[in-house]
Amino acid sequence: MTHLALMVFHDFPPGPGLWLFLSIGAVSLFVVFIPTVHYLDTRRKEREAFYKAETLRRITESSGEGAKAALEMLREEARRERITRREGLKIGGLINIGVGLALVIFLRALLGGGNTPYLCGLIPGFIGVAMLIYVYFMAGPIE
């Protein structure tokens, strides 16, 4: 791959050719790809919100029961969102506990038993425990 970069940048000495090639890749990633993906994701969310609002408007206008059905649909969507958020907190807590334990084991094996920097693995572990305590004991019930 270096020879491709050197063919493009043949005026430069051989040393910075790879650096220039990789810097162009990084610039194209951060200037072109990520903004494009963000733009497309924003458009998708706008379309979903528009279709949802249009569907609710049509349900509400259709009959007397339409307003009740629209409110029930909104409640069900909010309930699903709360369940999804709570499940995400559970998974995040378990991942943090796993990372904390792995960090304790890794640093203990790397540095030996005499030093105590391995205790910094307790930080993500306690964050995971706090997330799980919130989910199971402190969060409000899902109706």
C-alpha positions, -999 to 999 in steps of 0.1 A, spaced: 0 0 0 29 23 6 39 22 -31 4 35 -40 8 65 -17 43 71 -31 30 70 -66 6 98 -58 31 118 -37 62 111 -58 77 145 -51 80 138 -14 108 117 1 98 80 9 93 86 46 62 108 47 44 89 19 25 65 42 18 93 66 2 114 38 -18 84 26 -32 78 61 -39 114 68 -59 117 36 -79 86 47 -85 102 81 -96 135 66 -120 117 42 -134 97 72 -141 127 94 -150 152 67 -170 131 43 -182 98 58 -193 107 93 -212 138 83 -229 119 55 -240 92 79 -252 117 104 -272 135 78 -289 103 65 -297 93 101 -313 126 108 -334 124 77 -346 89 87 -356 101 121 -375 131 106 -394 108 82 -403 84 110 -416 114 131 -436 127 101 -452 93 94 -460 88 130 -476 123 133 -496 117 100 -508 83 112 -520 98 146 -537 126 128 -556 102 105 -566 80 134 -579 110 154 -599 123 125 -614 90 115 -639 85 143 -648 92 179 -628 62 190 -598 75 170 -587 98 198 -587 70 223 -568 47 200 -542 75 193 -537 80 230 -534 43 236 -508 41 208 -488 69 224 -489 53 258 -478 19 244 -449 36 225 -438 54 257 -440 21 276 -418 3 250 -393 31 252 -390 28 290 -386 -10 287 -358 -5 261 -340 21 282 -342 -1 313 -328 -32 294 -300 -10 281 -291 0 316 -291 -37 327 -268 -46 298 -245 -16 305 -243 -25 342 -233 -61 334 -207 -49 309 -192 -25 334 -190 -52 360 -173 -75 336 -148 -48 325 -140 -40 361 -133 -76 370 -112 -81 339 -92 -50 347 -86 -61 382 -74 -95 371 -53 -81 343 -35 -54 364 -30 -79 393 -13 -103 369 7 -76 352 19 -57 382 20 -85 408 5 -86 443 28 -60 459 14 -30 440 -22 -19 443 -30 -2 410 -52 -31 402 -78 -17 425 -87 10 398 -106 -19 382 -132 -14 409 -142 20 394 -161 5 364 -172 -24 385 -189 0 410 -204 20 382 -220 -12 369 -233 -21 403 -248 14 407 -266 10 373 -280 -23 383 -291 -10 417 -309 19 399 -327 -5 375 -339 -30 401 -345 -9 432 -348 28 424 -364 32 390 -401 36 389 -424 8 378 -433 2 342 -471 3 338 
